[in-house]
Amino acid sequence: MADYSWARGEGQVTAFALAAEGGPAAWADPAALAEEDERAFADWLADPQRPKALHVAKQVQRAFAEHGWRIEGVLSDSALAAYLEKPGRRTFGLDVLAEEYLGRQLDAAGPADSGQLAFGEDAADEAAAAAQALMVRARTVLDLAEVFEQRLAKDGALELMRDLELPISALLARMERAGIAADSEWLTQLELQFGAAVQQAVKEAHEAVGHDFNLGSPKQLQEILFGELGLPKTKKIKTGYTTDADALTWLAAQTPHELPVILLRHRDQTRLRTTVEGLIKTVAADGRIHTTFNQMVAATGRLSSTDPNLQNIPVRTEEGRMIRRAFVVGAGYESLLTADYSQIELRIMAHLSGDEALLAAFASGEDLHTTVGAQVFAVERAQVDAEMRRKIKAMSYGLAYGLSAFGLSQQLAIEAGEARRLMDTYFERFGGCATTCAGWWTRPGAPATPRPSSAAAATCRT
């Protein structure tokens, strides 16, 4: 690997530093570059034959794109590499990785990192210190790249980073920058509609009890539900009896009193209003929402979305579908496209386990959950109803991640014994899946199976 780069800046590049293998480090202010120098630097960045290492490459690529610079040839991302080695890690700061893998402590963020000059210090000295710190961090990224190249190669995950994670990182940077168009007027109407529904629920709750109270106060709800109204007690917790959604749903089925139903509706409408408010706040000046896709959060390898969370927009209710109507085709685009992997976890499970029955189910081209349901419940495919299919779907995905019988019973609202029988029947039909994917656990009664190699685990995380 020849040359490496590191940069910082949110939305715009304020400074960058480069560190070359076996050579010195350099610092530059983009605004101070001569036209010829900037053109040469841009050509170097865009050259896929000039290998580069970054820290949180997606962030750097998005920031550089705002400056008109395209980065190609990225072969290492120290944050992504740390994630692949330890998917359960919660922090990927360069200072943390430097101390853990290099035994090196980076200077704590100073005034230069906050954009403010410290009083009583010379501005030139401050700028020089900031440039020096940035070059040290560039050198750190270079050194981490060498460490992680060896470690990931040993684990069989180096190709995973370069062939899958890094290309995805570059794609996510483009997606974040492009964003998605949103109809602000429609969102404003929905906010008013859900807000009115919340107030109506508050009014009905007060009328049902006979006096005002705070619907968002668990303490007051406990006093009213189990004290004033004398409703059946729910699960005991430290602060009394729980008033969470599951408890209210149970109460609604246990008593004819209307309050639990009103409280559930209030929470649902409040959640919808909060979702819409969050979307409105994040519509940028270009009329588009630019979410952040997190590549290094879920240990399973799934992406998450924040600011706002576009993966949490309801779809099964009419209100949720109304919110989704706010995402529209923006100027310069022809249509909206929804793309999703088709049962990717189960396909990986089938591949890694080599289970013939599961592979045959996929090869048939039929609906997998219906096909599997027919085999597990020993009925014809036409006899697999919606409830059977739901149970099989929940179980198949859950087992891929090591779901226990108790967890399955909670998820399906069935007895633990029934959940265990379902699991046993599942593994009788698909014995090759007894030990597979992220859970790597063994079916009761079967001989213990050694944990697969880290290379297999890395393949599973894709």
Backbone torsions as a table, in degrees:
resi	resn	phi	psi	omega
1	MET	NA	129.3	-172.5
2	ALA	-92.0	-69.6	-173.4
3	ASP	-116.1	149.0	-177.9
4	TYR	-135.2	153.2	-179.7
5	SER	-135.8	154.7	174.9
6	TRP	-144.9	142.0	-178.0
7	ALA	-146.4	162.2	174.7
8	ARG	-139.1	159.7	-178.1
9	GLY	141.2	138.1	-179.1
10	GLU	-111.7	106.4	-179.5
11	GLY	85.2	-23.0	176.7
12	GLN	-153.3	146.1	-178.2
13	VAL	-84.3	115.9	179.2
14	THR	-97.7	-24.6	178.4
15	ALA	-167.0	154.7	174.4
16	PHE	-148.4	157.3	178.9
17	ALA	-133.8	148.1	178.4
18	LEU	-124.1	144.4	174.3
19	ALA	-132.2	126.4	-179.3
20	ALA	-103.9	144.9	179.6
21	GLU	-63.9	123.6	179.6
22	GLY	75.3	9.0	-178.8
23	GLY	-134.5	-176.0	-179.3
24	PRO	-78.8	169.8	174.2
25	ALA	-100.5	157.1	-178.9
26	ALA	-137.2	153.8	-178.6
27	TRP	-130.0	147.8	178.3
28	ALA	-152.9	150.8	171.8
29	ASP	-101.4	118.3	-177.1
30	PRO	-53.9	-35.1	-177.6
31	ALA	-69.1	-20.0	-177.3
32	ALA	-97.0	-2.4	-178.8
33	LEU	-71.4	137.1	173.1
34	ALA	-69.4	155.9	-176.6
35	GLU	-56.6	-41.0	-178.4
36	GLU	-67.8	-40.7	179.5
37	ASP	-67.0	-40.7	179.9
38	GLU	-64.8	-39.3	179.1
39	ARG	-64.2	-41.2	179.0
40	ALA	-66.1	-40.6	179.3
41	PHE	-66.2	-41.7	179.2
42	ALA	-62.6	-39.4	178.6
43	ASP	-64.5	-39.0	179.1
44	TRP	-66.0	-43.1	179.2
45	LEU	-60.4	-41.2	-174.2
46	ALA	-82.8	-4.4	-177.9
47	ASP	-83.5	111.6	-179.2
48	PRO	-68.5	-14.3	-179.7
49	GLN	-85.3	-6.5	177.1
50	ARG	-103.2	97.1	-174.3
51	PRO	-63.0	144.0	-176.6
52	LYS	-138.6	153.2	175.0
53	ALA	-125.2	139.1	-178.4
54	LEU	-133.4	169.5	171.0
55	HIS	-118.0	121.4	-171.2
56	VAL	55.1	67.4	-174.0
57	ALA	-56.0	-37.1	-177.5
58	LYS	-59.1	-43.6	-179.5
59	GLN	-65.0	-42.6	179.9
60	VAL	-65.6	-45.0	-178.6
61	GLN	-62.9	-38.5	179.4
62	ARG	-68.5	-41.8	179.5
63	ALA	-65.0	-42.4	-180.0
64	PHE	-67.0	-33.8	179.2
65	ALA	-62.1	-33.2	177.6
66	GLU	-64.3	-25.6	179.0
67	HIS	-90.4	-3.3	-179.1
68	GLY	90.2	11.3	-179.4
69	TRP	-103.2	134.4	177.1
70	ARG	-108.3	133.5	-178.6
71	ILE	-107.4	122.2	175.6
72	GLU	-125.0	163.8	177.0
73	GLY	80.1	22.3	178.6
74	VAL	-76.6	118.4	-178.5
75	LEU	-110.5	-8.4	-179.1
76	SER	-150.6	141.4	173.1
77	ASP	-135.8	109.6	-173.5
78	SER	-61.7	-32.7	178.7
79	ALA	-70.1	-46.6	178.7
80	LEU	-62.8	-39.1	179.8
81	ALA	-63.0	-42.2	178.7
82	ALA	-64.2	-36.1	178.0
83	TYR	-65.4	-43.9	-178.9
84	LEU	-66.0	-33.4	179.8
85	GLU	-75.8	-38.4	179.5
86	LYS	-134.3	84.6	-176.1
87	PRO	-60.6	-22.6	-179.4
88	GLY	-84.9	-0.3	-178.9
89	ARG	-61.8	145.9	-177.7
90	ARG	-106.6	-14.6	-179.3
91	THR	-135.3	142.3	-177.5
92	PHE	-129.8	24.8	179.0
93	GLY	-60.9	143.8	-178.3
94	LEU	-61.8	-37.4	179.6
95	ASP	-64.0	-38.2	179.6
96	VAL	-67.5	-45.0	-179.4
97	LEU	-67.1	-36.6	179.9
98	ALA	-63.6	-41.2	-179.2
99	GLU	-71.5	-38.4	-176.8
100	GLU	-73.5	-42.1	-172.9
101	TYR	-101.1	-22.1	-177.8
102	LEU	-116.2	-8.9	-176.0
103	GLY	64.0	32.2	-173.9
104	ARG	-121.7	133.4	177.6
105	GLN	-103.2	122.8	177.1
106	LEU	-86.8	152.5	179.5
107	ASP	-62.9	142.0	176.6
108	ALA	-64.6	153.7	-179.7
109	ALA	-57.8	131.1	179.9
110	GLY	-110.8	-166.3	-178.9
111	PRO	-57.0	-33.7	-177.7
112	ALA	-63.6	-32.6	-178.5
113	ASP	-73.1	-21.7	-179.8
114	SER	-92.5	-5.9	-179.7
115	GLY	84.3	6.0	-178.4
116	GLN	-117.4	141.8	174.5
117	LEU	-87.7	139.2	-180.0
118	ALA	-77.2	139.9	178.5
119	PHE	-65.7	139.9	176.4
120	GLY	86.4	1.2	178.8
121	GLU	-114.7	146.5	-179.4
122	ASP	-71.6	132.2	-176.3
123	ALA	-60.5	-38.1	-179.1
124	ALA	-65.3	-42.3	178.7
125	ASP	-64.8	-39.0	179.1
126	GLU	-62.5	-44.9	-179.9
127	ALA	-64.4	-39.4	-180.0
128	ALA	-65.5	-39.9	179.2
129	ALA	-65.6	-40.0	179.2
130	ALA	-64.3	-41.8	179.3
131	ALA	-64.4	-42.1	179.4
132	GLN	-62.4	-43.2	179.9
133	ALA	-62.6	-39.0	-179.1
134	LEU	-67.3	-38.1	178.8
135	MET	-68.6	-36.1	176.2
136	VAL	-63.0	-40.1	179.0
137	ARG	-68.1	-35.0	176.5
138	ALA	-63.4	-43.0	177.9
139	ARG	-64.1	-36.3	179.5
140	THR	-63.6	-42.1	178.0
141	VAL	-61.8	-40.1	178.1
142	LEU	-61.7	-45.2	-178.9
143	ASP	-68.0	-39.3	177.6
144	LEU	-64.3	-35.3	179.4
145	ALA	-60.0	-40.3	179.8
146	GLU	-67.5	-42.2	179.7
147	VAL	-63.7	-47.1	-176.5
148	PHE	-71.6	-28.9	176.8
149	GLU	-60.8	-41.9	-179.9
150	GLN	-70.5	-43.8	-175.9
151	ARG	-68.5	-43.5	-179.3
152	LEU	-69.6	-35.3	177.5
153	ALA	-63.3	-39.4	178.7
154	LYS	-65.0	-36.4	-179.1
155	ASP	-84.1	-5.7	-177.5
156	GLY	77.1	21.1	-175.7
157	ALA	-112.8	4.5	-178.4
158	LEU	-66.8	-42.8	177.8
159	GLU	-66.5	-34.0	177.8
160	LEU	-59.8	-43.0	179.5
161	MET	-67.0	-46.5	-172.9
162	ARG	-78.4	-34.3	-175.8
163	ASP	-91.8	-21.6	-176.3
164	LEU	-121.9	-60.7	-171.7
165	GLU	-65.5	-43.8	-178.9
166	LEU	-67.3	-44.3	175.1
167	PRO	-60.9	-38.1	177.7
168	ILE	-64.8	-40.1	179.0
169	SER	-58.5	-44.6	179.1
170	ALA	-64.9	-38.5	178.8
171	LEU	-66.0	-41.8	179.6
172	LEU	-63.6	-36.4	177.5
173	ALA	-61.1	-41.4	177.9
174	ARG	-67.3	-39.9	179.5
175	MET	-64.4	-43.0	179.4
176	GLU	-62.9	-41.9	-178.4
177	ARG	-68.5	-37.3	179.9
178	ALA	-71.5	-42.5	-179.0
179	GLY	68.4	-169.8	178.3
180	ILE	-137.4	137.4	-177.2
181	ALA	-68.9	142.7	-179.6
182	ALA	-131.6	142.0	177.9
183	ASP	-88.1	96.7	-175.4
184	SER	-64.3	-36.8	-179.6
185	GLU	-64.2	-42.1	179.1
186	TRP	-64.5	-41.1	178.9
187	LEU	-63.4	-38.5	178.7
188	THR	-63.8	-41.2	177.1
189	GLN	-62.2	-42.0	179.6
190	LEU	-65.2	-38.6	179.6
191	GLU	-60.6	-43.0	178.0
192	LEU	-65.4	-40.4	-178.7
193	GLN	-65.1	-48.4	-179.7
194	PHE	-68.7	-34.9	176.9
195	GLY	-62.2	-41.5	178.2
196	ALA	-65.2	-38.1	179.2
197	ALA	-65.7	-37.1	177.5
198	VAL	-63.4	-46.9	-179.5
199	GLN	-64.3	-35.8	177.8
200	GLN	-64.9	-40.1	178.7
201	ALA	-65.6	-38.7	178.0
202	VAL	-61.6	-45.4	179.9
203	LYS	-60.6	-45.8	-179.1
204	GLU	-65.6	-37.0	179.3
205	ALA	-65.3	-42.7	178.9
206	HIS	-63.3	-40.2	179.4
207	GLU	-67.4	-36.4	-178.4
208	ALA	-66.9	-30.8	-178.2
209	VAL	-94.1	-31.1	-179.8
210	GLY	101.0	2.1	176.3
211	HIS	-161.1	165.4	-179.5
212	ASP	-75.7	150.0	173.0
213	PHE	-161.6	166.8	-178.5
214	ASN	-89.3	111.4	-177.8
215	LEU	-67.3	-17.1	-179.5
216	GLY	-95.3	5.4	-178.9
217	SER	-100.7	110.0	178.7
218	PRO	-57.7	-37.3	-178.8
219	LYS	-63.3	-46.3	179.5
220	GLN	-66.7	-36.7	178.2
221	LEU	-63.8	-41.1	178.5
222	GLN	-61.0	-44.1	-178.9
223	GLU	-62.6	-40.3	-176.9
224	ILE	-76.9	-49.3	-175.8
225	LEU	-65.5	-48.0	-172.0
226	PHE	-101.7	-13.7	177.8
227	GLY	-100.7	-69.6	-177.6
228	GLU	-63.3	-47.2	-175.0
229	LEU	-89.8	-18.1	178.0
230	GLY	63.9	34.8	179.7
231	LEU	-73.2	161.0	-179.7
232	PRO	-55.7	141.7	-178.5
233	LYS	-72.1	142.4	176.9
234	THR	-98.8	-164.3	-178.4
235	LYS	-64.2	134.4	-179.4
236	LYS	-78.2	130.8	176.5
237	ILE	-126.1	-178.9	-175.6
238	LYS	-59.4	-36.8	-174.9
239	THR	-94.8	6.7	-179.6
240	GLY	135.8	-127.6	177.3
241	TYR	-112.6	135.3	-173.8
242	THR	-64.3	143.6	175.9
243	THR	-124.2	31.4	179.1
244	ASP	-73.3	178.7	-174.6
245	ALA	-59.7	-42.0	-179.9
246	ASP	-62.7	-40.5	-179.8
247	ALA	-65.6	-42.0	179.4
248	LEU	-65.8	-38.2	177.3
249	THR	-62.7	-41.5	178.1
250	TRP	-64.9	-42.3	179.6
251	LEU	-64.1	-39.2	-179.6
252	ALA	-60.3	-31.0	179.5
253	ALA	-85.2	-17.4	-175.3
254	GLN	-94.5	-20.4	-173.5
255	THR	-136.8	149.1	177.4
256	PRO	-79.7	-6.9	-178.2
257	HIS	-64.2	140.7	-173.5
258	GLU	-81.4	-13.6	-173.3
259	LEU	-59.6	-47.0	-179.8
260	PRO	-56.5	-39.9	179.3
261	VAL	-65.6	-41.3	179.2
262	ILE	-63.7	-42.6	-179.9
263	LEU	-63.5	-39.1	177.7
264	LEU	-64.3	-41.9	178.7
265	ARG	-65.4	-39.4	178.9
266	HIS	-61.3	-44.4	-179.8
267	ARG	-66.4	-39.6	-179.9
268	ASP	-64.5	-45.9	-179.5
269	GLN	-69.5	-33.6	176.4
270	THR	-64.9	-42.3	178.5
271	ARG	-62.8	-42.0	178.8
272	LEU	-64.3	-42.8	179.2
273	ARG	-63.3	-42.5	179.3
274	THR	-62.2	-40.5	178.2
275	THR	-60.8	-45.8	-179.0
276	VAL	-66.7	-42.3	178.2
277	GLU	-59.3	-41.3	178.6
278	GLY	-63.3	-39.1	178.6
279	LEU	-66.7	-42.7	-179.3
280	ILE	-59.7	-42.0	-177.5
281	LYS	-66.4	-23.1	-175.2
282	THR	-101.3	3.3	174.9
283	VAL	-71.8	118.3	-176.4
284	ALA	-79.4	177.5	-178.0
285	ALA	-62.5	-24.3	179.3
286	ASP	-84.0	5.3	179.4
287	GLY	78.1	15.2	-177.2
288	ARG	-124.8	154.0	177.0
289	ILE	-99.4	125.9	-177.9
290	HIS	-112.6	87.1	-180.0
291	THR	-73.5	168.4	174.4
292	THR	-110.8	123.7	178.4
293	PHE	-94.2	121.0	-177.4
294	ASN	-95.2	118.7	-175.5
295	GLN	-93.8	-12.9	-170.6
296	MET	-126.4	39.5	-179.1
297	VAL	-108.7	-57.9	-176.4
298	ALA	-79.3	130.2	179.1
299	ALA	-64.9	-20.8	-179.6
300	THR	-79.0	-9.8	-178.9
301	GLY	96.2	-4.5	179.2
302	ARG	-70.7	149.8	175.1
303	LEU	-79.3	154.2	169.0
304	SER	-128.2	164.3	-175.3
305	SER	-130.4	132.8	179.7
306	THR	-136.7	157.4	175.3
307	ASP	53.3	59.7	-3.0
308	PRO	-95.6	173.9	176.9
309	ASN	-83.7	99.8	-178.5
310	LEU	-82.3	-4.9	178.0
311	GLN	-91.1	0.1	-175.6
312	ASN	-115.3	21.3	178.2
313	ILE	-80.8	122.2	-177.2
314	PRO	-56.9	148.8	179.5
315	VAL	-132.9	-20.9	-173.3
316	ARG	-87.2	-10.6	179.5
317	THR	-112.0	160.4	178.7
318	GLU	-63.5	-39.5	178.6
319	GLU	-62.5	-40.4	178.6
320	GLY	-63.2	-41.2	179.0
321	ARG	-67.0	-29.7	175.9
322	MET	-65.3	-39.2	177.5
323	ILE	-64.8	-41.6	-178.9
324	ARG	-64.2	-22.7	177.1
325	ARG	-65.3	-16.2	-179.4
326	ALA	-71.9	-18.9	178.5
327	PHE	-87.4	116.5	-170.3
328	VAL	-124.5	170.2	175.8
329	VAL	-78.0	117.1	-177.8
330	GLY	-80.6	169.4	178.8
331	ALA	-59.3	133.8	-179.9
332	GLY	89.2	0.1	179.5
333	TYR	-120.1	156.5	-175.5
334	GLU	-100.6	-32.4	-175.6
335	SER	-163.2	169.6	173.1
336	LEU	-100.6	140.8	-179.8
337	LEU	-123.2	129.0	173.3
338	THR	-107.5	122.9	-178.6
339	ALA	-126.6	140.1	-178.4
340	ASP	-151.8	145.7	173.3
341	TYR	-65.5	143.5	178.2
342	SER	-90.6	99.6	175.8
343	GLN	50.1	49.4	-171.7
344	ILE	-61.4	-40.3	-178.9
345	GLU	-61.4	-40.9	-178.2
346	LEU	-71.5	-32.5	176.2
347	ARG	-66.2	-40.2	177.0
348	ILE	-65.2	-42.1	179.0
349	MET	-60.9	-41.8	179.3
350	ALA	-64.8	-40.7	-178.9
351	HIS	-66.9	-47.2	-176.6
352	LEU	-70.6	-36.7	-177.8
353	SER	-81.5	-28.5	-176.3
354	GLY	68.3	17.9	-178.0
355	ASP	-64.2	122.3	-174.3
356	GLU	-65.5	-39.1	-178.0
357	ALA	-66.5	-41.3	-179.1
358	LEU	-70.9	-39.4	177.1
359	LEU	-63.1	-39.6	179.1
360	ALA	-66.2	-35.8	178.8
361	ALA	-62.9	-41.0	177.4
362	PHE	-69.8	-40.9	-177.3
363	ALA	-65.1	-23.6	-177.8
364	SER	-68.0	-22.7	-179.1
365	GLY	77.8	1.9	180.0
366	GLU	-88.7	171.7	177.6
367	ASP	-59.8	118.7	-173.0
368	LEU	-60.9	-47.5	-175.0
369	HIS	-65.3	-33.7	176.7
370	THR	-69.9	-42.8	179.5
371	THR	-63.2	-46.3	179.2
372	VAL	-65.8	-40.0	178.8
373	GLY	-59.8	-40.3	179.5
374	ALA	-63.0	-38.0	-179.2
375	GLN	-74.3	-41.7	-178.3
376	VAL	-69.0	-42.3	-178.1
377	PHE	-90.8	0.5	176.5
378	ALA	55.7	49.9	177.2
379	VAL	-132.5	170.0	174.7
380	GLU	-71.5	155.0	-178.4
381	ARG	-57.9	-38.0	-179.0
382	ALA	-65.7	-19.0	-178.4
383	GLN	-91.4	-4.0	178.0
384	VAL	-76.5	109.6	-178.2
385	ASP	-88.9	179.4	-176.1
386	ALA	-61.2	-37.6	-179.0
387	GLU	-68.0	-41.2	176.9
388	MET	-61.9	-45.5	-178.3
389	ARG	-62.8	-39.6	-179.8
390	ARG	-62.4	-42.4	-179.7
391	LYS	-65.0	-43.2	-179.2
392	ILE	-66.1	-41.6	180.0
393	LYS	-61.9	-46.7	179.6
394	ALA	-62.3	-41.1	-177.5
395	MET	-70.2	-43.6	-177.4
396	SER	-60.8	-48.3	-179.8
397	TYR	-69.7	-38.9	-179.2
398	GLY	-65.3	-42.9	-178.4
399	LEU	-66.1	-28.1	177.6
400	ALA	-62.4	-23.8	179.6
401	TYR	-113.5	22.6	173.2
402	GLY	77.8	29.3	179.3
403	LEU	-63.0	134.9	179.9
404	SER	-86.0	170.2	177.6
405	ALA	-62.1	-39.1	178.2
406	PHE	-64.7	-44.5	179.2
407	GLY	-61.2	-39.8	178.8
408	LEU	-66.5	-38.6	179.9
409	SER	-65.0	-38.8	178.4
410	GLN	-67.3	-40.5	-177.2
411	GLN	-68.1	-35.7	-177.0
412	LEU	-99.3	-2.0	-179.1
413	ALA	58.5	46.9	178.0
414	ILE	-128.2	170.0	178.8
415	GLU	-68.7	149.7	-179.5
416	ALA	-60.1	-34.7	178.7
417	GLY	-63.8	-40.8	178.2
418	GLU	-66.3	-38.3	178.6
419	ALA	-63.6	-42.0	178.8
420	ARG	-63.7	-40.9	178.9
421	ARG	-64.0	-39.2	177.4
422	LEU	-61.7	-44.0	-179.6
423	MET	-64.7	-43.5	179.7
424	ASP	-61.8	-42.1	178.9
425	THR	-65.1	-39.6	179.2
426	TYR	-59.1	-46.2	-176.5
427	PHE	-76.4	-22.3	172.6
428	GLU	-67.3	-37.9	179.4
429	ARG	-78.2	-35.5	-176.5
430	PHE	-125.8	67.0	-175.0
431	GLY	-62.0	-28.6	-179.2
432	GLY	-67.9	-13.9	-178.1
433	CYS	-94.9	8.2	-177.8
434	ALA	-58.2	-36.2	176.7
435	THR	-128.4	112.9	-176.1
436	THR	-164.7	160.5	171.5
437	CYS	51.0	-149.4	-167.3
438	ALA	-66.3	-28.9	-177.8
439	GLY	-73.6	-39.1	-178.3
440	TRP	46.2	52.3	178.8
441	TRP	-119.5	162.5	-172.9
442	THR	-107.6	138.4	177.6
443	ARG	-62.1	136.2	180.0
444	PRO	-52.7	133.8	178.7
445	GLY	94.1	-17.3	179.7
446	ALA	-90.7	154.0	179.4
447	PRO	-64.2	148.0	-179.2
448	ALA	-61.6	140.3	-179.6
449	THR	-110.9	128.7	179.9
450	PRO	-58.7	149.3	177.3
451	ARG	-63.5	135.9	179.2
452	PRO	-63.6	167.2	178.6
453	SER	-66.5	159.6	179.0
454	SER	-63.3	-25.7	177.7
455	ALA	-65.7	-41.3	177.7
456	ALA	-66.1	-38.9	178.7
457	ALA	-63.4	-39.4	178.5
458	ALA	-64.7	-39.7	178.3
459	THR	-63.1	-38.3	179.2
460	CYS	-63.1	-37.4	-176.5
461	ARG	-67.9	-14.6	177.9
462	THR	-72.5	NA	NA
